[in-house]
Structures are given as C-alpha cells and as structure tokens.
Amino acid sequence: MTQDTGGKAESLKGKVALVTGAGKRLGREVCLRLAEEGADVVIHYRSSQREAQDAVKEIEKLGRRAVAIGADLGIVAEIKRLFDEAGKQFGRLDILANSAANFLPASMISTTEQVWDAALDTNLRAPFFCAQAAAPWLRRTLGVIINFADTGGLLGWPGYIPHSVSKAGVIMLTKVLAKALAPEVRVNAIAPGTITMDGDPPEWESDFIKLAPLRRTGTPADITDTVLFLVQSKFITGQVLVVDGGRTL
C-alpha cells in the first residue's frame, strides 16, 4: 500500500520517473519521494548497485514498481541503453531527474585536464545526452525534465572551478532545452545550497547556518518538495529554483 501523505499519495499514479545517480544521497531521496506520490521509478546507478537495489526494495514496499539499471553516463551508448531498458520495462517515461553529479575540488593551481573533463562530463555532458535520449519518450507524455545545478553555478567557487563552470552550464542547458523541447516538455532546474544529509561532517551544519539568512540548514525534504512542485507546475519552464535558505543573497 502507498503511504498516506494527506491525500496526495496518488498524485503521480501512472507516471514513470527515471532518476540518475539515484543509489545514494539526494538522488535516492528523490526516487523515494516520487514513489510515495505514486510514480514507478527507474533508479540509475553507476557503481552503487547494492544501494540501488536497496532503494528498489523500499519503493516496492510502497506498492510501486521500481528497477535499478547500471550505466556509465560518460559513454553515450550506455545512456542510450539505459533509456532503451527503461522503455522496455515500463513503456513510457514522464519524469527525468538529472541528479548524477560529482563534486571535485580543483583550484586555479590544482585543476588538471582529467579533473576538468571529469567535472564537465558528469555534470553537464551527461545531462544533455540523457535529455536527448529521453526526449522522444517525454514528448509522448508531455513530460518534464528536472536538472540539478547548485549554488556553485551561481556564486562561483574558486576552490571548485570546473565544478562551478559545469553547474553554470547546467543552468544554461536548462534554458536552451526548455526552448528546444517546448511546448511538449517542460525543463527546469533546482540549485540546492546549505543542504545537509545523514553522514555529512557535523561542522558543515554550523558553517551552513552562518551562511544562510534563515539560520538553519536545508534537508533532503526541502529538495524533494521542490522536485514535486516542478513536476506538477504546468506553466513553469526554463527556470532555476534556488533552494538555499537565502545563501545566495
């Protein structure tokens, strides 16, 4: 049985979502929230197979269908295979959440070609080719793409130069995809900031509280609430919602 979420547990009934990088952390939380709302879910992972299979079991306990599919998003052929397999499993796609990302420290001095390519390939190149593969499916269902940027793409972090550039690229990618795929597919992005999760170093929370005017850290629920809002907001496209407690102010 699906959970009781105040009468909204079936708001996404009949929908299918694919979330990249969903074995752990925010991607996993997004999968669980979409399932709680009634969606069936494709959980993409690269190396976190055990965690992805655990997420499948959690979603099945909610009464929804779920499947975990491994793929290296650095290889376009693997991306195509991911969406082909998802299509064979469910026959439709309504939601693509491009959650897979890395977070590589690299300054003006320490940035190497390998780090630059790793950041841009995972954080920017992969979301584009995932959108390209998903587009035919999403056009049929009048679906939605949600990209994950972050506040580094707005503020620019000199200790994370390739990362900041890649996330700034995600913001522009969101805008051009919104134009290219309209009117059938809506494309928006979320830029999380000052979010803490279980297992994060305790000093992060105190630092984030100092940075955020709201004087608290965000939680995964703050992000999953935003995902759900964008999925259901039929007249919003090409936008970036900053969810950071006011940090970027």
C-alpha positions as semicolon CSV with decimal commas, in nm:
position;residue;x (nm);y (nm);z (nm)
1;M;0,000;0,000;0,000
2;T;0,118;0,355;-0,066
3;Q;0,183;0,581;0,228
4;D;-0,079;0,829;0,343
5;T;0,056;1,172;0,257
6;G;-0,250;1,377;0,328
7;G;-0,448;1,262;0,026
8;K;-0,169;1,327;-0,223
9;A;-0,011;0,982;-0,224
10;E;-0,156;0,906;-0,566
11;S;-0,081;1,243;-0,730
12;L;0,167;1,078;-0,967
13;K;-0,016;0,749;-1,014
14;G;0,051;0,603;-1,358
15;K;0,364;0,814;-1,408
16;V;0,715;0,677;-1,460
17;A;1,027;0,859;-1,342
18;L;1,393;0,797;-1,419
19;V;1,641;0,945;-1,172
20;T;2,013;0,939;-1,248
21;G;2,268;0,890;-0,972
22;A;1,991;0,755;-0,754
23;G;2,165;0,489;-0,549
24;K;2,263;0,733;-0,276
25;R;2,204;1,073;-0,122
26;L;1,970;1,323;-0,289
27;G;1,900;1,106;-0,592
28;R;1,778;0,827;-0,370
29;E;1,560;1,069;-0,170
30;V;1,404;1,198;-0,493
31;C;1,321;0,841;-0,601
32;L;1,153;0,761;-0,271
33;R;0,950;1,081;-0,273
34;L;0,826;1,027;-0,629
35;A;0,731;0,670;-0,536
36;E;0,544;0,794;-0,228
37;E;0,348;1,019;-0,463
38;G;0,251;0,718;-0,676
39;A;0,515;0,704;-0,950
40;D;0,700;0,396;-1,068
41;V;1,075;0,458;-1,072
42;V;1,385;0,368;-1,270
43;I;1,685;0,401;-1,041
44;H;2,005;0,467;-1,233
45;Y;2,339;0,393;-1,070
46;R;2,699;0,369;-1,184
47;S;2,878;0,181;-0,905
48;S;2,628;0,182;-0,617
49;Q;2,449;-0,136;-0,717
50;R;2,379;-0,258;-0,364
51;E;2,237;0,078;-0,256
52;A;2,025;0,098;-0,571
53;Q;1,880;-0,249;-0,509
54;D;1,802;-0,149;-0,151
55;A;1,613;0,154;-0,286
56;V;1,418;-0,076;-0,519
57;K;1,307;-0,281;-0,217
58;E;1,200;0,033;-0,030
59;I;0,994;0,152;-0,325
60;E;0,831;-0,189;-0,369
61;K;0,724;-0,172;-0,004
62;L;0,530;0,142;-0,100
63;G;0,338;-0,061;-0,356
64;R;0,516;0,088;-0,657
65;R;0,727;-0,074;-0,929
66;A;1,098;0,001;-0,941
67;V;1,401;-0,124;-1,130
68;A;1,771;-0,046;-1,088
69;I;1,976;-0,007;-1,407
70;G;2,351;0,045;-1,409
71;A;2,515;0,264;-1,673
72;D;2,824;0,478;-1,721
73;L;2,685;0,818;-1,818
74;G;3,024;0,915;-1,957
75;I;2,950;0,688;-2,256
76;V;2,666;0,798;-2,483
77;A;2,597;0,441;-2,594
78;E;2,545;0,350;-2,227
79;I;2,298;0,637;-2,188
80;K;2,102;0,512;-2,489
81;R;2,099;0,161;-2,343
82;L;1,973;0,297;-2,009
83;F;1,672;0,460;-2,171
84;D;1,608;0,165;-2,401
85;E;1,597;-0,068;-2,100
86;A;1,375;0,173;-1,908
87;G;1,138;0,188;-2,204
88;K;1,121;-0,190;-2,227
89;Q;1,046;-0,217;-1,856
90;F;0,772;0,048;-1,834
91;G;0,670;0,150;-2,186
92;R;0,664;0,520;-2,102
93;L;0,856;0,800;-1,931
94;D;0,707;1,108;-1,767
95;I;0,986;1,248;-1,548
96;L;1,363;1,267;-1,592
97;A;1,561;1,393;-1,293
98;N;1,926;1,451;-1,383
99;S;2,068;1,405;-1,035
100;A;2,401;1,230;-1,106
101;A;2,695;1,456;-1,027
102;N;3,043;1,473;-0,884
103;F;3,194;1,740;-0,659
104;L;3,565;1,765;-0,728
105;P;3,786;2,022;-0,552
106;A;4,009;2,199;-0,804
107;S;4,161;2,547;-0,780
108;M;4,339;2,761;-1,038
109;I;4,661;2,580;-0,946
110;S;4,538;2,225;-0,891
111;T;4,294;2,186;-1,182
112;T;4,416;1,920;-1,422
113;E;4,283;1,814;-1,760
114;Q;4,150;1,496;-1,602
115;V;3,960;1,680;-1,326
116;W;3,821;1,934;-1,572
117;D;3,694;1,660;-1,805
118;A;3,551;1,454;-1,517
119;A;3,352;1,751;-1,385
120;L;3,219;1,865;-1,722
121;D;3,145;1,513;-1,847
122;T;2,943;1,405;-1,543
123;N;2,777;1,732;-1,450
124;L;2,700;1,882;-1,792
125;R;2,762;1,649;-2,085
126;A;2,570;1,358;-1,932
127;P;2,253;1,557;-1,853
128;F;2,237;1,677;-2,213
129;F;2,266;1,330;-2,363
130;C;2,020;1,194;-2,107
131;A;1,775;1,463;-2,214
132;Q;1,839;1,378;-2,578
133;A;1,764;1,010;-2,515
134;A;1,460;1,087;-2,301
135;A;1,305;1,347;-2,531
136;P;1,110;1,110;-2,762
137;W;0,954;0,940;-2,460
138;L;0,879;1,265;-2,276
139;R;0,720;1,428;-2,581
140;R;0,462;1,150;-2,591
141;T;0,362;1,201;-2,228
142;L;0,401;1,581;-2,207
143;G;0,668;1,512;-1,950
144;V;0,921;1,709;-1,753
145;I;1,298;1,725;-1,703
146;I;1,446;1,846;-1,377
147;N;1,818;1,923;-1,380
148;F;2,031;1,962;-1,070
149;A;2,251;2,268;-1,064
150;D;2,379;2,411;-0,735
151;T;2,477;2,743;-0,583
152;G;2,833;2,697;-0,710
153;G;2,695;2,759;-1,058
154;L;2,566;3,097;-0,940
155;L;2,831;3,217;-0,696
156;G;3,147;3,067;-0,845
157;W;3,373;2,881;-0,602
158;P;3,746;2,935;-0,670
159;G;3,828;2,610;-0,491
160;Y;3,594;2,421;-0,727
161;I;3,647;2,589;-1,063
162;P;3,547;2,306;-1,303
163;H;3,253;2,217;-1,080
164;S;3,125;2,576;-1,075
165;V;3,163;2,604;-1,453
166;S;2,980;2,276;-1,507
167;K;2,688;2,380;-1,288
168;A;2,667;2,721;-1,455
169;G;2,644;2,523;-1,777
170;V;2,354;2,323;-1,633
171;I;2,165;2,648;-1,579
172;M;2,209;2,750;-1,942
173;L;2,138;2,394;-2,058
174;T;1,808;2,413;-1,874
175;K;1,712;2,730;-2,061
176;V;1,804;2,605;-2,407
177;L;1,638;2,267;-2,351
178;A;1,323;2,442;-2,231
179;K;1,308;2,626;-2,564
180;A;1,413;2,327;-2,777
181;L;1,162;2,085;-2,625
182;A;0,865;2,321;-2,586
183;P;0,573;2,301;-2,592
184;E;0,556;1,929;-2,516
185;V;0,828;1,901;-2,248
186;R;0,896;2,136;-1,960
187;V;1,256;2,171;-1,837
188;N;1,355;2,331;-1,506
189;A;1,643;2,314;-1,261
190;I;1,700;2,318;-0,887
191;A;2,006;2,481;-0,732
192;P;2,043;2,340;-0,381
193;G;2,267;2,503;-0,124
194;T;2,334;2,470;0,251
195;I;2,170;2,124;0,248
196;T;2,293;1,862;0,494
197;M;2,225;1,490;0,498
198;D;2,290;1,199;0,731
199;G;2,660;1,120;0,734
200;D;2,779;1,471;0,644
201;P;3,055;1,617;0,865
202;P;2,897;1,791;1,166
203;E;3,092;2,111;1,101
204;W;2,904;2,157;0,772
205;E;2,581;2,233;0,957
206;S;2,734;2,509;1,169
207;D;2,900;2,661;0,862
208;F;2,578;2,650;0,661
209;I;2,379;2,810;0,945
210;K;2,619;3,105;0,936
211;L;2,583;3,138;0,557
212;A;2,203;3,115;0,536
213;P;1,988;3,413;0,640
214;L;1,723;3,165;0,755
215;R;1,980;3,042;1,011
216;R;1,925;2,674;0,952
217;T;2,037;2,406;0,714
218;G;1,814;2,258;0,450
219;T;1,706;1,896;0,447
220;P;1,652;1,646;0,165
221;A;1,278;1,706;0,208
222;D;1,329;2,070;0,107
223;I;1,471;1,946;-0,223
224;T;1,218;1,669;-0,284
225;D;0,935;1,915;-0,214
226;T;1,080;2,136;-0,487
227;V;1,108;1,844;-0,729
228;L;0,743;1,764;-0,675
229;F;0,644;2,129;-0,716
230;L;0,822;2,149;-1,053
231;V;0,675;1,819;-1,170
232;Q;0,324;1,947;-1,100
233;S;0,365;2,312;-1,211
234;K;0,235;2,306;-1,567
235;F;0,315;2,669;-1,652
236;I;0,677;2,684;-1,538
237;T;0,964;2,607;-1,774
238;G;1,322;2,724;-1,820
239;Q;1,355;2,831;-1,457
240;V;1,610;2,766;-1,184
241;L;1,474;2,744;-0,830
242;V;1,739;2,825;-0,571
243;V;1,681;2,629;-0,251
244;D;1,947;2,756;-0,014
245;G;1,790;2,936;0,282
246;G;1,888;3,265;0,125
247;R;2,262;3,194;0,100
248;T;2,299;3,345;-0,247
249;L;2,157;3,676;-0,122
